[in-house]
Amino acid sequence: MIQMKQIVKSYDVGDEVLTVLKSIDVSVAPNEFVAVLGPSGSGKSTLMNIIGCMDEWDSGEYYLDGIPIHQMKGEELTQVRNEKIGFIFQKYQLIPTYTVIQNVVMPLLVRGYSKTEATILAMETIELLGLTERMGHKPSELSGGQQQRVAVARALVGHPAILLADEPTGALDSKTGHEVINLFKNLHKAGNTIVMITHDENIAKHADRIIRIVDGNIS
């Protein structure tokens, strides 16, 4: 599903060049649940941005679901990102003026689905995540755990190749965080490929496999 070979990423910092990712190799198999674990400044956020087709890199090859991402730029990357990756963010990034159903429908409309088809798919996904009774509510009327479930529904609705979760329990209390992790486990059992970025060892251990990143190196 994901194959990265010798990925290098650097930034210019004043007169110096800071190498954030140092010729790393990463692979994730279809239907695998992987945690990318590392402290702040380790390079995990940069790696996440590259996996999510949100950032370019200096050298190396990246294949996502068989597609050579390293050969793409601009609108091609945007299309791959919209069609192949479902993003789940720490702070949900829901549109506060939209209801649950409107938030979940939105990415499908962006991809060109008709409003009718998008609404049907969104309702099915919302039901799957146990939020049917909250469909007409806005984010401010939901608990943190419910908001994260809406974020998962929005990511899941287009049947992406991978779900990419950035610190998905970081804004939640311990109990609610474990509920979200159990949700991820159930999504994984249903056949979804999940890559979860985290700094928390206790959260990472729930994944099938842990990829540890320290100072830009995979350890």
Secondary structure, DSSP 8 states (H G I E B T S, - for coil): -EEEEEEEEEEEETTEEEEEEEEEEEEE-TT-EEEEE--TTSSHHHHHHHHTT-S--SEEEEEETTEEGGG--HHHHHHHHHHHEEEE-TT----TTS-HHHHHHHHHHHTT--HHHHHHHHHHHHHHTT-GGGTT--GGGS-HHHHHHHHHHHHHTT--SEEEEESTTTTS-HHHHHHHHHHHHHHHHTT-EEEEEES-HHHHTTSSEEEEEETTEE-
